Amino acid sequence: MSDDARQSNRLREFQGHIHSRTGSSSFQTRKAKQNRAALSSWRHKTFCVEQLNQAVRVDLGRPAIVN
């Protein structure tokens, strides 16, 4: 199976999953929006932490520059 086919299969699975999970009720929609917001802020935090860790690693690897 080619990578493209595998990717499209995964996408189809994912879309089916989303479709089966989302209902038309406003409660579910509201909940989904909250979850999405929480997830994106969590992603943002972990991304920032990663960036920070990389920056610290780079700083530790470099000898201190004294002005």
mmJSON file of the N, C-alpha and C atoms, coordinates in Angstrom:
{"data_MODEL":{"atom_site":{
"group_PDB":["ATOM","ATOM","ATOM","ATOM","ATOM","ATOM","ATOM","ATOM","ATOM","ATOM","ATOM","ATOM","ATOM","ATOM","ATOM","ATOM","ATOM","ATOM","ATOM","ATOM","ATOM","ATOM","ATOM","ATOM","ATOM","ATOM","ATOM","ATOM","ATOM","ATOM","ATOM","ATOM","ATOM","ATOM","ATOM","ATOM","ATOM","ATOM","ATOM","ATOM","ATOM","ATOM","ATOM","ATOM","ATOM","ATOM","ATOM","ATOM","ATOM","ATOM","ATOM","ATOM","ATOM","ATOM","ATOM","ATOM","ATOM","ATOM","ATOM","ATOM","ATOM","ATOM","ATOM","ATOM","ATOM","ATOM","ATOM","ATOM","ATOM","ATOM","ATOM","ATOM","ATOM","ATOM","ATOM","ATOM","ATOM","ATOM","ATOM","ATOM","ATOM","ATOM","ATOM","ATOM","ATOM","ATOM","ATOM","ATOM","ATOM","ATOM","ATOM","ATOM","ATOM","ATOM","ATOM","ATOM","ATOM","ATOM","ATOM","ATOM","ATOM","ATOM","ATOM","ATOM","ATOM","ATOM","ATOM","ATOM","ATOM","ATOM","ATOM","ATOM","ATOM","ATOM","ATOM","ATOM","ATOM","ATOM","ATOM","ATOM","ATOM","ATOM","ATOM","ATOM","ATOM","ATOM","ATOM","ATOM","ATOM","ATOM","ATOM","ATOM","ATOM","ATOM","ATOM","ATOM","ATOM","ATOM","ATOM","ATOM","ATOM","ATOM","ATOM","ATOM","ATOM","ATOM","ATOM","ATOM","ATOM","ATOM","ATOM","ATOM","ATOM","ATOM","ATOM","ATOM","ATOM","ATOM","ATOM","ATOM","ATOM","ATOM","ATOM","ATOM","ATOM","ATOM","ATOM","ATOM","ATOM","ATOM","ATOM","ATOM","ATOM","ATOM","ATOM","ATOM","ATOM","ATOM","ATOM","ATOM","ATOM","ATOM","ATOM","ATOM","ATOM","ATOM","ATOM","ATOM","ATOM","ATOM","ATOM","ATOM","ATOM","ATOM","ATOM","ATOM","ATOM","ATOM","ATOM","ATOM","ATOM"],
"id":[1,2,3,4,5,6,7,8,9,10,11,12,13,14,15,16,17,18,19,20,21,22,23,24,25,26,27,28,29,30,31,32,33,34,35,36,37,38,39,40,41,42,43,44,45,46,47,48,49,50,51,52,53,54,55,56,57,58,59,60,61,62,63,64,65,66,67,68,69,70,71,72,73,74,75,76,77,78,79,80,81,82,83,84,85,86,87,88,89,90,91,92,93,94,95,96,97,98,99,100,101,102,103,104,105,106,107,108,109,110,111,112,113,114,115,116,117,118,119,120,121,122,123,124,125,126,127,128,129,130,131,132,133,134,135,136,137,138,139,140,141,142,143,144,145,146,147,148,149,150,151,152,153,154,155,156,157,158,159,160,161,162,163,164,165,166,167,168,169,170,171,172,173,174,175,176,177,178,179,180,181,182,183,184,185,186,187,188,189,190,191,192,193,194,195,196,197,198,199,200,201],
"type_symbol":["N","C","C","N","C","C","N","C","C","N","C","C","N","C","C","N","C","C","N","C","C","N","C","C","N","C","C","N","C","C","N","C","C","N","C","C","N","C","C","N","C","C","N","C","C","N","C","C","N","C","C","N","C","C","N","C","C","N","C","C","N","C","C","N","C","C","N","C","C","N","C","C","N","C","C","N","C","C","N","C","C","N","C","C","N","C","C","N","C","C","N","C","C","N","C","C","N","C","C","N","C","C","N","C","C","N","C","C","N","C","C","N","C","C","N","C","C","N","C","C","N","C","C","N","C","C","N","C","C","N","C","C","N","C","C","N","C","C","N","C","C","N","C","C","N","C","C","N","C","C","N","C","C","N","C","C","N","C","C","N","C","C","N","C","C","N","C","C","N","C","C","N","C","C","N","C","C","N","C","C","N","C","C","N","C","C","N","C","C","N","C","C","N","C","C","N","C","C","N","C","C"],
"label_atom_id":["N","CA","C","N","CA","C","N","CA","C","N","CA","C","N","CA","C","N","CA","C","N","CA","C","N","CA","C","N","CA","C","N","CA","C","N","CA","C","N","CA","C","N","CA","C","N","CA","C","N","CA","C","N","CA","C","N","CA","C","N","CA","C","N","CA","C","N","CA","C","N","CA","C","N","CA","C","N","CA","C","N","CA","C","N","CA","C","N","CA","C","N","CA","C","N","CA","C","N","CA","C","N","CA","C","N","CA","C","N","CA","C","N","CA","C","N","CA","C","N","CA","C","N","CA","C","N","CA","C","N","CA","C","N","CA","C","N","CA","C","N","CA","C","N","CA","C","N","CA","C","N","CA","C","N","CA","C","N","CA","C","N","CA","C","N","CA","C","N","CA","C","N","CA","C","N","CA","C","N","CA","C","N","CA","C","N","CA","C","N","CA","C","N","CA","C","N","CA","C","N","CA","C","N","CA","C","N","CA","C","N","CA","C","N","CA","C","N","CA","C","N","CA","C","N","CA","C","N","CA","C","N","CA","C"],
"label_alt_id":[null,null,null,null,null,null,null,null,null,null,null,null,null,null,null,null,null,null,null,null,null,null,null,null,null,null,null,null,null,null,null,null,null,null,null,null,null,null,null,null,null,null,null,null,null,null,null,null,null,null,null,null,null,null,null,null,null,null,null,null,null,null,null,null,null,null,null,null,null,null,null,null,null,null,null,null,null,null,null,null,null,null,null,null,null,null,null,null,null,null,null,null,null,null,null,null,null,null,null,null,null,null,null,null,null,null,null,null,null,null,null,null,null,null,null,null,null,null,null,null,null,null,null,null,null,null,null,null,null,null,null,null,null,null,null,null,null,null,null,null,null,null,null,null,null,null,null,null,null,null,null,null,null,null,null,null,null,null,null,null,null,null,null,null,null,null,null,null,null,null,null,null,null,null,null,null,null,null,null,null,null,null,null,null,null,null,null,null,null,null,null,null,null,null,null,null,null,null,null,null,null],
"label_comp_id":["MET","MET","MET","SER","SER","SER","ASP","ASP","ASP","ASP","ASP","ASP","ALA","ALA","ALA","ARG","ARG","ARG","GLN","GLN","GLN","SER","SER","SER","ASN","ASN","ASN","ARG","ARG","ARG","LEU","LEU","LEU","ARG","ARG","ARG","GLU","GLU","GLU","PHE","PHE","PHE","GLN","GLN","GLN","GLY","GLY","GLY","HIS","HIS","HIS","ILE","ILE","ILE","HIS","HIS","HIS","SER","SER","SER","ARG","ARG","ARG","THR","THR","THR","GLY","GLY","GLY","SER","SER","SER","SER","SER","SER","SER","SER","SER","PHE","PHE","PHE","GLN","GLN","GLN","THR","THR","THR","ARG","ARG","ARG","LYS","LYS","LYS","ALA","ALA","ALA","LYS","LYS","LYS","GLN","GLN","GLN","ASN","ASN","ASN","ARG","ARG","ARG","ALA","ALA","ALA","ALA","ALA","ALA","LEU","LEU","LEU","SER","SER","SER","SER","SER","SER","TRP","TRP","TRP","ARG","ARG","ARG","HIS","HIS","HIS","LYS","LYS","LYS","THR","THR","THR","PHE","PHE","PHE","CYS","CYS","CYS","VAL","VAL","VAL","GLU","GLU","GLU","GLN","GLN","GLN","LEU","LEU","LEU","ASN","ASN","ASN","GLN","GLN","GLN","ALA","ALA","ALA","VAL","VAL","VAL","ARG","ARG","ARG","VAL","VAL","VAL","ASP","ASP","ASP","LEU","LEU","LEU","GLY","GLY","GLY","ARG","ARG","ARG","PRO","PRO","PRO","ALA","ALA","ALA","ILE","ILE","ILE","VAL","VAL","VAL","ASN","ASN","ASN"],
"label_asym_id":["A","A","A","A","A","A","A","A","A","A","A","A","A","A","A","A","A","A","A","A","A","A","A","A","A","A","A","A","A","A","A","A","A","A","A","A","A","A","A","A","A","A","A","A","A","A","A","A","A","A","A","A","A","A","A","A","A","A","A","A","A","A","A","A","A","A","A","A","A","A","A","A","A","A","A","A","A","A","A","A","A","A","A","A","A","A","A","A","A","A","A","A","A","A","A","A","A","A","A","A","A","A","A","A","A","A","A","A","A","A","A","A","A","A","A","A","A","A","A","A","A","A","A","A","A","A","A","A","A","A","A","A","A","A","A","A","A","A","A","A","A","A","A","A","A","A","A","A","A","A","A","A","A","A","A","A","A","A","A","A","A","A","A","A","A","A","A","A","A","A","A","A","A","A","A","A","A","A","A","A","A","A","A","A","A","A","A","A","A","A","A","A","A","A","A","A","A","A","A","A","A"],
"label_entity_id":["1","1","1","1","1","1","1","1","1","1","1","1","1","1","1","1","1","1","1","1","1","1","1","1","1","1","1","1","1","1","1","1","1","1","1","1","1","1","1","1","1","1","1","1","1","1","1","1","1","1","1","1","1","1","1","1","1","1","1","1","1","1","1","1","1","1","1","1","1","1","1","1","1","1","1","1","1","1","1","1","1","1","1","1","1","1","1","1","1","1","1","1","1","1","1","1","1","1","1","1","1","1","1","1","1","1","1","1","1","1","1","1","1","1","1","1","1","1","1","1","1","1","1","1","1","1","1","1","1","1","1","1","1","1","1","1","1","1","1","1","1","1","1","1","1","1","1","1","1","1","1","1","1","1","1","1","1","1","1","1","1","1","1","1","1","1","1","1","1","1","1","1","1","1","1","1","1","1","1","1","1","1","1","1","1","1","1","1","1","1","1","1","1","1","1","1","1","1","1","1","1"],
"label_seq_id":[1,1,1,2,2,2,3,3,3,4,4,4,5,5,5,6,6,6,7,7,7,8,8,8,9,9,9,10,10,10,11,11,11,12,12,12,13,13,13,14,14,14,15,15,15,16,16,16,17,17,17,18,18,18,19,19,19,20,20,20,21,21,21,22,22,22,23,23,23,24,24,24,25,25,25,26,26,26,27,27,27,28,28,28,29,29,29,30,30,30,31,31,31,32,32,32,33,33,33,34,34,34,35,35,35,36,36,36,37,37,37,38,38,38,39,39,39,40,40,40,41,41,41,42,42,42,43,43,43,44,44,44,45,45,45,46,46,46,47,47,47,48,48,48,49,49,49,50,50,50,51,51,51,52,52,52,53,53,53,54,54,54,55,55,55,56,56,56,57,57,57,58,58,58,59,59,59,60,60,60,61,61,61,62,62,62,63,63,63,64,64,64,65,65,65,66,66,66,67,67,67],
"pdbx_PDB_ins_code":[null,null,null,null,null,null,null,null,null,null,null,null,null,null,null,null,null,null,null,null,null,null,null,null,null,null,null,null,null,null,null,null,null,null,null,null,null,null,null,null,null,null,null,null,null,null,null,null,null,null,null,null,null,null,null,null,null,null,null,null,null,null,null,null,null,null,null,null,null,null,null,null,null,null,null,null,null,null,null,null,null,null,null,null,null,null,null,null,null,null,null,null,null,null,null,null,null,null,null,null,null,null,null,null,null,null,null,null,null,null,null,null,null,null,null,null,null,null,null,null,null,null,null,null,null,null,null,null,null,null,null,null,null,null,null,null,null,null,null,null,null,null,null,null,null,null,null,null,null,null,null,null,null,null,null,null,null,null,null,null,null,null,null,null,null,null,null,null,null,null,null,null,null,null,null,null,null,null,null,null,null,null,null,null,null,null,null,null,null,null,null,null,null,null,null,null,null,null,null,null,null],
"Cartn_x":[0.846,0.0,0.882,0.589,1.408,1.112,2.015,1.836,0.585,0.331,-0.85,-2.129,-2.178,-3.372,-3.563,-2.456,-2.528,-3.037,-2.523,-2.906,-4.396,-4.897,-6.308,-7.193,-6.725,-7.479,-7.589,-6.469,-6.437,-7.364,-7.327,-8.166,-9.635,-9.969,-11.356,-11.811,-10.947,-11.256,-11.521,-10.636,-10.718,-12.01,-12.328,-13.552,-14.782,-14.761,-15.868,-16.023,-14.894,-14.88,-15.507,-15.083,-15.629,-17.119,-17.528,-18.935,-19.778,-19.249,-20.017,-20.067,-19.054,-18.99,-19.854,-19.979,-20.68,-22.164,-22.968,-24.411,-24.908,-26.213,-26.746,-27.13,-27.069,-27.497,-26.504,-27.021,-26.166,-25.195,-25.596,-24.702,-23.421,-23.594,-22.413,-21.54,-22.179,-21.41,-20.612,-21.259,-20.584,-19.421,-19.681,-18.652,-17.472,-17.78,-16.724,-15.88,-16.551,-15.814,-14.895,-15.395,-14.578,-13.375,-13.622,-12.541,-11.492,-11.971,-11.045,-10.196,-10.841,-10.112,-9.079,-9.479,-8.566,-7.386,-7.678,-6.63,-5.646,-6.182,-5.283,-4.419,-4.983,-4.162,-3.114,-3.491,-2.537,-1.409,-1.787,-0.78,0.151,-0.444,0.352,1.34,0.848,1.718,2.862,2.539,3.595,4.581,4.059,4.935,5.889,5.349,6.186,7.235,6.822,7.755,8.864,8.474,9.472,10.466,9.936,10.79,11.75,11.205,12.001,13.103,12.74,13.73,14.839,14.46,15.465,16.377,15.766,16.558,17.546,17.063,17.921,19.05,18.708,19.712,20.794,20.344,21.293,22.172,21.558,22.311,23.328,22.924,23.834,25.007,24.741,25.789,26.8,26.395,27.271,28.008,29.284,29.982,29.411,29.366,28.776,29.586,28.853,29.529,29.498,30.666,30.717,30.911,29.979,30.075,31.053],
"Cartn_y":[-1.201,0.0,1.253,2.168,3.376,4.302,5.235,6.194,7.029,7.425,8.238,7.497,6.228,5.428,5.276,5.035,4.869,6.164,7.271,8.588,8.825,8.53,8.78,7.842,6.618,5.698,6.242,6.733,7.27,8.479,9.314,10.503,10.106,9.097,8.637,8.1,7.326,6.793,7.935,8.917,10.051,10.827,11.071,11.802,11.022,9.706,8.865,8.951,8.952,9.034,10.344,11.438,12.746,12.769,12.215,12.25,11.466,10.325,9.497,10.138,10.918,11.522,12.78,13.536,14.811,14.628,15.144,15.1,16.482,16.61,17.911,18.742,18.133,18.869,19.968,21.059,22.212,21.886,20.997,20.639,20.012,19.062,18.389,19.376,20.29,21.278,22.149,22.581,23.438,22.684,21.424,20.594,20.42,20.178,19.984,21.242,22.401,23.667,23.839,23.513,23.622,22.697,21.459,20.485,20.955,21.499,21.955,23.1,24.017,25.156,24.676,23.742,23.212,22.523,21.755,21.021,21.978,23.032,23.95,24.716,25.088,25.804,24.858,23.583,22.593,22.399,22.319,22.174,23.37,24.55,25.777,25.762,25.347,25.285,24.309,23.112,22.116,22.593,23.295,23.822,24.844,25.733,26.757,26.108,25.099,24.397,23.758,23.145,22.549,23.602,24.738,25.814,26.248,26.376,26.811,25.791,24.511,23.459,23.515,23.716,23.785,24.98,26.111,27.322,27.096,26.47,26.201,25.262,24.216,23.263,23.972,24.851,25.592,26.463,27.135,27.999,27.206,26.018,25.201,24.711,24.459,23.953,25.022,26.265,27.356,27.953,28.25,28.89,30.29,30.674,31.965,33.11,34.062,35.243,36.35,36.822,37.877,39.213,40.114,41.441,42.326],
"Cartn_z":[0.0,0.0,0.0,-0.901,-0.991,0.181,0.403,1.495,1.299,0.044,-0.258,0.097,-0.283,-0.003,1.497,2.192,3.635,4.283,3.787,4.31,4.105,2.908,2.614,3.436,3.668,4.517,5.935,6.447,7.798,7.891,6.843,6.809,6.804,5.999,5.92,7.273,7.916,9.248,10.218,10.181,11.079,10.85,9.572,9.248,9.691,9.498,9.938,11.442,12.143,13.593,14.056,13.416,13.762,13.497,12.358,11.969,12.969,13.42,14.35,15.739,16.072,17.397,17.519,16.419,16.502,16.26,17.177,17.001,16.639,16.473,16.08,17.31,18.487,19.686,20.028,20.569,20.868,21.994,22.917,24.017,23.475,22.548,21.984,21.227,20.515,19.762,20.715,21.782,22.764,23.393,23.743,24.358,23.404,22.147,21.153,21.019,21.041,20.935,22.134,23.329,24.549,24.449,24.031,23.91,22.921,21.804,20.775,21.299,22.029,22.589,23.602,24.462,25.47,24.8,23.75,23.052,22.394,21.751,21.055,22.048,23.199,24.182,24.769,24.945,25.462,24.453,23.167,22.121,22.129,22.3,22.295,23.46,24.63,25.812,25.603,25.119,24.927,23.873,22.848,21.808,22.416,23.252,23.894,24.793,25.532,26.414,25.594,24.463,23.575,23.094,22.647,22.161,23.261,24.469,25.612,25.894,25.897,26.14,25.102,23.849,22.79,23.012,23.378,23.609,24.749,25.824,26.987,26.594,25.823,25.38,24.562,23.668,22.843,23.731,24.718,25.623,26.435,26.887,27.699,26.854,25.575,24.693,24.314,24.407,23.975,25.179,25.062,26.173,26.424,27.663,28.023,27.434,26.874,26.307,27.35,27.733,28.741,28.032,28.247,27.588,28.325],
"occupancy":[1.0,1.0,1.0,1.0,1.0,1.0,1.0,1.0,1.0,1.0,1.0,1.0,1.0,1.0,1.0,1.0,1.0,1.0,1.0,1.0,1.0,1.0,1.0,1.0,1.0,1.0,1.0,1.0,1.0,1.0,1.0,1.0,1.0,1.0,1.0,1.0,1.0,1.0,1.0,1.0,1.0,1.0,1.0,1.0,1.0,1.0,1.0,1.0,1.0,1.0,1.0,1.0,1.0,1.0,1.0,1.0,1.0,1.0,1.0,1.0,1.0,1.0,1.0,1.0,1.0,1.0,1.0,1.0,1.0,1.0,1.0,1.0,1.0,1.0,1.0,1.0,1.0,1.0,1.0,1.0,1.0,1.0,1.0,1.0,1.0,1.0,1.0,1.0,1.0,1.0,1.0,1.0,1.0,1.0,1.0,1.0,1.0,1.0,1.0,1.0,1.0,1.0,1.0,1.0,1.0,1.0,1.0,1.0,1.0,1.0,1.0,1.0,1.0,1.0,1.0,1.0,1.0,1.0,1.0,1.0,1.0,1.0,1.0,1.0,1.0,1.0,1.0,1.0,1.0,1.0,1.0,1.0,1.0,1.0,1.0,1.0,1.0,1.0,1.0,1.0,1.0,1.0,1.0,1.0,1.0,1.0,1.0,1.0,1.0,1.0,1.0,1.0,1.0,1.0,1.0,1.0,1.0,1.0,1.0,1.0,1.0,1.0,1.0,1.0,1.0,1.0,1.0,1.0,1.0,1.0,1.0,1.0,1.0,1.0,1.0,1.0,1.0,1.0,1.0,1.0,1.0,1.0,1.0,1.0,1.0,1.0,1.0,1.0,1.0,1.0,1.0,1.0,1.0,1.0,1.0,1.0,1.0,1.0,1.0,1.0,1.0],
"B_iso_or_equiv":[0.0,0.0,0.0,0.0,0.0,0.0,0.0,0.0,0.0,0.0,0.0,0.0,0.0,0.0,0.0,0.0,0.0,0.0,0.0,0.0,0.0,0.0,0.0,0.0,0.0,0.0,0.0,0.0,0.0,0.0,0.0,0.0,0.0,0.0,0.0,0.0,0.0,0.0,0.0,0.0,0.0,0.0,0.0,0.0,0.0,0.0,0.0,0.0,0.0,0.0,0.0,0.0,0.0,0.0,0.0,0.0,0.0,0.0,0.0,0.0,0.0,0.0,0.0,0.0,0.0,0.0,0.0,0.0,0.0,0.0,0.0,0.0,0.0,0.0,0.0,0.0,0.0,0.0,0.0,0.0,0.0,0.0,0.0,0.0,0.0,0.0,0.0,0.0,0.0,0.0,0.0,0.0,0.0,0.0,0.0,0.0,0.0,0.0,0.0,0.0,0.0,0.0,0.0,0.0,0.0,0.0,0.0,0.0,0.0,0.0,0.0,0.0,0.0,0.0,0.0,0.0,0.0,0.0,0.0,0.0,0.0,0.0,0.0,0.0,0.0,0.0,0.0,0.0,0.0,0.0,0.0,0.0,0.0,0.0,0.0,0.0,0.0,0.0,0.0,0.0,0.0,0.0,0.0,0.0,0.0,0.0,0.0,0.0,0.0,0.0,0.0,0.0,0.0,0.0,0.0,0.0,0.0,0.0,0.0,0.0,0.0,0.0,0.0,0.0,0.0,0.0,0.0,0.0,0.0,0.0,0.0,0.0,0.0,0.0,0.0,0.0,0.0,0.0,0.0,0.0,0.0,0.0,0.0,0.0,0.0,0.0,0.0,0.0,0.0,0.0,0.0,0.0,0.0,0.0,0.0,0.0,0.0,0.0,0.0,0.0,0.0],
"pdbx_formal_charge":[null,null,null,null,null,null,null,null,null,null,null,null,null,null,null,null,null,null,null,null,null,null,null,null,null,null,null,null,null,null,null,null,null,null,null,null,null,null,null,null,null,null,null,null,null,null,null,null,null,null,null,null,null,null,null,null,null,null,null,null,null,null,null,null,null,null,null,null,null,null,null,null,null,null,null,null,null,null,null,null,null,null,null,null,null,null,null,null,null,null,null,null,null,null,null,null,null,null,null,null,null,null,null,null,null,null,null,null,null,null,null,null,null,null,null,null,null,null,null,null,null,null,null,null,null,null,null,null,null,null,null,null,null,null,null,null,null,null,null,null,null,null,null,null,null,null,null,null,null,null,null,null,null,null,null,null,null,null,null,null,null,null,null,null,null,null,null,null,null,null,null,null,null,null,null,null,null,null,null,null,null,null,null,null,null,null,null,null,null,null,null,null,null,null,null,null,null,null,null,null,null],
"auth_seq_id":[1,1,1,2,2,2,3,3,3,4,4,4,5,5,5,6,6,6,7,7,7,8,8,8,9,9,9,10,10,10,11,11,11,12,12,12,13,13,13,14,14,14,15,15,15,16,16,16,17,17,17,18,18,18,19,19,19,20,20,20,21,21,21,22,22,22,23,23,23,24,24,24,25,25,25,26,26,26,27,27,27,28,28,28,29,29,29,30,30,30,31,31,31,32,32,32,33,33,33,34,34,34,35,35,35,36,36,36,37,37,37,38,38,38,39,39,39,40,40,40,41,41,41,42,42,42,43,43,43,44,44,44,45,45,45,46,46,46,47,47,47,48,48,48,49,49,49,50,50,50,51,51,51,52,52,52,53,53,53,54,54,54,55,55,55,56,56,56,57,57,57,58,58,58,59,59,59,60,60,60,61,61,61,62,62,62,63,63,63,64,64,64,65,65,65,66,66,66,67,67,67],
"auth_comp_id":["MET","MET","MET","SER","SER","SER","ASP","ASP","ASP","ASP","ASP","ASP","ALA","ALA","ALA","ARG","ARG","ARG","GLN","GLN","GLN","SER","SER","SER","ASN","ASN","ASN","ARG","ARG","ARG","LEU","LEU","LEU","ARG","ARG","ARG","GLU","GLU","GLU","PHE","PHE","PHE","GLN","GLN","GLN","GLY","GLY","GLY","HIS","HIS","HIS","ILE","ILE","ILE","HIS","HIS","HIS","SER","SER","SER","ARG","ARG","ARG","THR","THR","THR","GLY","GLY","GLY","SER","SER","SER","SER","SER","SER","SER","SER","SER","PHE","PHE","PHE","GLN","GLN","GLN","THR","THR","THR","ARG","ARG","ARG","LYS","LYS","LYS","ALA","ALA","ALA","LYS","LYS","LYS","GLN","GLN","GLN","ASN","ASN","ASN","ARG","ARG","ARG","ALA","ALA","ALA","ALA","ALA","ALA","LEU","LEU","LEU","SER","SER","SER","SER","SER","SER","TRP","TRP","TRP","ARG","ARG","ARG","HIS","HIS","HIS","LYS","LYS","LYS","THR","THR","THR","PHE","PHE","PHE","CYS","CYS","CYS","VAL","VAL","VAL","GLU","GLU","GLU","GLN","GLN","GLN","LEU","LEU","LEU","ASN","ASN","ASN","GLN","GLN","GLN","ALA","ALA","ALA","VAL","VAL","VAL","ARG","ARG","ARG","VAL","VAL","VAL","ASP","ASP","ASP","LEU","LEU","LEU","GLY","GLY","GLY","ARG","ARG","ARG","PRO","PRO","PRO","ALA","ALA","ALA","ILE","ILE","ILE","VAL","VAL","VAL","ASN","ASN","ASN"],
"auth_asym_id":["A","A","A","A","A","A","A","A","A","A","A","A","A","A","A","A","A","A","A","A","A","A","A","A","A","A","A","A","A","A","A","A","A","A","A","A","A","A","A","A","A","A","A","A","A","A","A","A","A","A","A","A","A","A","A","A","A","A","A","A","A","A","A","A","A","A","A","A","A","A","A","A","A","A","A","A","A","A","A","A","A","A","A","A","A","A","A","A","A","A","A","A","A","A","A","A","A","A","A","A","A","A","A","A","A","A","A","A","A","A","A","A","A","A","A","A","A","A","A","A","A","A","A","A","A","A","A","A","A","A","A","A","A","A","A","A","A","A","A","A","A","A","A","A","A","A","A","A","A","A","A","A","A","A","A","A","A","A","A","A","A","A","A","A","A","A","A","A","A","A","A","A","A","A","A","A","A","A","A","A","A","A","A","A","A","A","A","A","A","A","A","A","A","A","A","A","A","A","A","A","A"],
"auth_atom_id":["N","CA","C","N","CA","C","N","CA","C","N","CA","C","N","CA","C","N","CA","C","N","CA","C","N","CA","C","N","CA","C","N","CA","C","N","CA","C","N","CA","C","N","CA","C","N","CA","C","N","CA","C","N","CA","C","N","CA","C","N","CA","C","N","CA","C","N","CA","C","N","CA","C","N","CA","C","N","CA","C","N","CA","C","N","CA","C","N","CA","C","N","CA","C","N","CA","C","N","CA","C","N","CA","C","N","CA","C","N","CA","C","N","CA","C","N","CA","C","N","CA","C","N","CA","C","N","CA","C","N","CA","C","N","CA","C","N","CA","C","N","CA","C","N","CA","C","N","CA","C","N","CA","C","N","CA","C","N","CA","C","N","CA","C","N","CA","C","N","CA","C","N","CA","C","N","CA","C","N","CA","C","N","CA","C","N","CA","C","N","CA","C","N","CA","C","N","CA","C","N","CA","C","N","CA","C","N","CA","C","N","CA","C","N","CA","C","N","CA","C","N","CA","C","N","CA","C","N","CA","C","N","CA","C"],
"pdbx_PDB_model_num":[1,1,1,1,1,1,1,1,1,1,1,1,1,1,1,1,1,1,1,1,1,1,1,1,1,1,1,1,1,1,1,1,1,1,1,1,1,1,1,1,1,1,1,1,1,1,1,1,1,1,1,1,1,1,1,1,1,1,1,1,1,1,1,1,1,1,1,1,1,1,1,1,1,1,1,1,1,1,1,1,1,1,1,1,1,1,1,1,1,1,1,1,1,1,1,1,1,1,1,1,1,1,1,1,1,1,1,1,1,1,1,1,1,1,1,1,1,1,1,1,1,1,1,1,1,1,1,1,1,1,1,1,1,1,1,1,1,1,1,1,1,1,1,1,1,1,1,1,1,1,1,1,1,1,1,1,1,1,1,1,1,1,1,1,1,1,1,1,1,1,1,1,1,1,1,1,1,1,1,1,1,1,1,1,1,1,1,1,1,1,1,1,1,1,1,1,1,1,1,1,1]
}}}
